[in-house]
Amino acid sequence: MSGLYRKIVCLFLFSSSLAMASEPNFQFHAQDNSQEIFVEKCKVWLLALEQNDREQLLGFFDPQVVKQHSQALEALLDDMVSRQQRITSTAGLVSRQVALSKPGVTAEHIANVNVDYTFENGHIGISCGFERKDSGNWQLIP
């Protein structure tokens, strides 16, 4: 019986992660600001910054903005990529801790994911902010 239970739990977790992965990075759905999807989207964003994956990064922005402001957006991404790469390439990276905004503490239309990088000589924090738009969907606040 425990083997069957374990398979059901694994299947549920796998299907949940597939559902999050199938959500677009721009204008994705979440019921409230405390859902795990924000942590997943933040991880995708930070990894894309670390790897300078422009296709993935641009997927977080409105396609119209990408077309109309491509040079300004590229300059913004250059700065953000550089900063993230400096952080993750620092010698002595010990750990990363992730914390999601708590209901009732953060405004309902904002979701915030804090990532604390701990080094041998201190720490630095980065946050991913998301805003619920009038459509009810969410997007990254760069």
VONULO-178314 format. One record per residue (C-alpha): x, y, z; residue in one letter; residue number from 1. Coordinates in steps of 0.1 Angstrom, whole numbers. Each point is the difference from the previous one (the first is absolute). Layout:
+-------+-------+-------+----+-----+
|     u |     v |     w | aa |   i |
+-------+-------+-------+----+-----+
|     X |     Y |     Z |  a | NUM |
...
+-------+-------+-------+----+-----+
This chain:
+-------+-------+-------+----+-----+
|     u |     v |     w | aa |   i |
+-------+-------+-------+----+-----+
|     0 |     0 |     0 |  m |   1 |
|    28 |    25 |     8 |  s |   2 |
|    16 |    -7 |   -34 |  g |   3 |
|   -33 |    10 |   -17 |  l |   4 |
|    -4 |    31 |    22 |  y |   5 |
|    36 |    10 |    -9 |  r |   6 |
|    -7 |    -4 |   -37 |  k |   7 |
|   -32 |    21 |     3 |  i |   8 |
|    19 |    28 |    18 |  v |   9 |
|    29 |    -1 |   -25 |  c |  10 |
|   -25 |     2 |   -29 |  l |  11 |
|   -18 |    29 |    16 |  f |  12 |
|    32 |    19 |     6 |  l |  13 |
|    12 |    -7 |   -36 |  f |  14 |
|   -33 |    12 |   -15 |  s |  15 |
|     0 |    31 |    22 |  s |  16 |
|    35 |     9 |   -12 |  s |  17 |
|   -11 |    -7 |   -36 |  l |  18 |
|   -29 |    24 |     5 |  a |  19 |
|    23 |    27 |    13 |  m |  20 |
|    24 |    -6 |   -29 |  a |  21 |
|   -28 |     3 |   -25 |  s |  22 |
|    -9 |    35 |    13 |  e |  23 |
|    15 |    28 |   -21 |  p |  24 |
|    25 |    22 |    18 |  n |  25 |
|   -19 |    31 |   -10 |  f |  26 |
|   -36 |     4 |    11 |  q |  27 |
|    -1 |   -33 |    19 |  f |  28 |
|   -29 |   -11 |    23 |  h |  29 |
|     1 |    -2 |    38 |  a |  30 |
|   -29 |     2 |    24 |  q |  31 |
|    19 |    20 |    26 |  d |  32 |
|    35 |    13 |     9 |  n |  33 |
|    10 |   -29 |    21 |  s |  34 |
|     0 |   -28 |   -26 |  q |  35 |
|    31 |   -21 |    -8 |  e |  36 |
|    -1 |    11 |   -36 |  i |  37 |
|    17 |    33 |    10 |  f |  38 |
|    30 |   -19 |    14 |  v |  39 |
|     2 |   -21 |   -32 |  e |  40 |
|    -2 |    31 |   -22 |  k |  41 |
|    27 |    17 |    20 |  c |  42 |
|    22 |   -31 |    -3 |  k |  43 |
|    -5 |     1 |   -38 |  v |  44 |
|     8 |    37 |    -1 |  w |  45 |
|    31 |    -2 |    21 |  l |  46 |
|    13 |   -30 |   -19 |  l |  47 |
|    -6 |    17 |   -33 |  a |  48 |
|    19 |    30 |    13 |  l |  49 |
|    29 |   -22 |    12 |  e |  50 |
|     2 |   -17 |   -34 |  q |  51 |
|    -8 |    32 |   -20 |  n |  52 |
|   -28 |   -19 |   -17 |  d |  53 |
|   -16 |    30 |   -19 |  r |  54 |
|   -28 |   -20 |   -15 |  e |  55 |
|   -12 |   -11 |    35 |  q |  56 |
|     6 |    35 |    14 |  l |  57 |
|   -20 |    17 |   -27 |  l |  58 |
|   -28 |   -24 |     6 |  g |  59 |
|    -7 |    18 |    33 |  f |  60 |
|    -9 |    32 |   -19 |  f |  61 |
|   -29 |    12 |   -21 |  d |  62 |
|     8 |    -8 |   -36 |  p |  63 |
|   -11 |    35 |   -10 |  q |  64 |
|    26 |    15 |    24 |  v |  65 |
|    27 |   -23 |   -13 |  v |  66 |
|    -7 |    12 |   -36 |  k |  67 |
|    -3 |    37 |     9 |  q |  68 |
|    28 |     3 |    25 |  h |  69 |
|    24 |   -27 |    -9 |  s |  70 |
|    32 |    21 |     5 |  q |  71 |
|   -10 |    13 |    34 |  a |  72 |
|   -12 |   -34 |    10 |  l |  73 |
|    33 |   -16 |   -11 |  e |  74 |
|    19 |    26 |    20 |  a |  75 |
|   -21 |    -7 |    31 |  l |  76 |
|     6 |   -38 |    -5 |  l |  77 |
|    37 |     5 |    -4 |  d |  78 |
|     2 |    17 |    34 |  d |  79 |
|   -22 |   -26 |    16 |  m |  80 |
|    20 |   -29 |   -15 |  v |  81 |
|    33 |    15 |    10 |  s |  82 |
|   -12 |     5 |    36 |  r |  83 |
|   -14 |   -36 |     3 |  q |  84 |
|    31 |   -15 |   -15 |  q |  85 |
|    22 |    19 |    25 |  r |  86 |
|   -20 |   -13 |    29 |  i |  87 |
|    -2 |   -36 |   -11 |  t |  88 |
|    37 |    -2 |   -10 |  s |  89 |
|    12 |    14 |    33 |  t |  90 |
|    24 |   -24 |    18 |  a |  91 |
|   -13 |   -15 |    31 |  g |  92 |
|   -37 |    -2 |    -8 |  l |  93 |
|   -13 |   -21 |    28 |  v |  94 |
|   -38 |     0 |    -5 |  s |  95 |
|   -31 |    16 |   -14 |  r |  96 |
|   -32 |     4 |    20 |  q |  97 |
|   -33 |     9 |   -16 |  v |  98 |
|   -30 |    16 |    17 |  a |  99 |
|   -34 |     9 |   -15 |  l | 100 |
|   -22 |    29 |    10 |  s | 101 |
|   -25 |    -8 |    27 |  k | 102 |
|   -37 |     6 |    -4 |  p | 103 |
|   -12 |    30 |    20 |  g | 104 |
|    36 |    15 |     2 |  v | 105 |
|     5 |     9 |   -36 |  t | 106 |
|   -26 |    19 |   -21 |  a | 107 |
|   -24 |   -24 |   -18 |  e | 108 |
|    11 |    12 |   -34 |  h | 109 |
|    37 |    -6 |     6 |  i | 110 |
|    19 |   -32 |     5 |  a | 111 |
|    36 |     1 |    12 |  n | 112 |
|    26 |   -28 |     0 |  v | 113 |
|    32 |     7 |    20 |  n | 114 |
|    31 |   -20 |    -7 |  v | 115 |
|    28 |     4 |    25 |  d | 116 |
|    35 |   -11 |   -12 |  y | 117 |
|    23 |    -9 |    29 |  t | 118 |
|    38 |     3 |    -4 |  f | 119 |
|    28 |    -7 |    23 |  e | 120 |
|     3 |    37 |     7 |  n | 121 |
|   -36 |    11 |     0 |  g | 122 |
|   -32 |    -1 |   -21 |  h | 123 |
|   -18 |    18 |   -27 |  i | 124 |
|   -37 |     0 |    -8 |  g | 125 |
|   -18 |     1 |   -33 |  i | 126 |
|   -38 |     2 |    -4 |  s | 127 |
|   -23 |    -8 |   -28 |  c | 128 |
|   -31 |    21 |     0 |  g | 129 |
|   -32 |    -8 |   -18 |  f | 130 |
|   -31 |    22 |    -5 |  e | 131 |
|   -36 |   -11 |    -7 |  r | 132 |
|   -13 |    19 |   -30 |  k | 133 |
|   -36 |    11 |    -7 |  d | 134 |
|    -5 |   -33 |   -20 |  s | 135 |
|     6 |   -19 |    32 |  g | 136 |
|    32 |   -15 |   -13 |  n | 137 |
|    35 |     7 |    14 |  w | 138 |
|    32 |    13 |   -15 |  q | 139 |
|    36 |     6 |    12 |  l | 140 |
|     9 |    35 |    12 |  i | 141 |
|    36 |     4 |   -14 |  p | 142 |
+-------+-------+-------+----+-----+
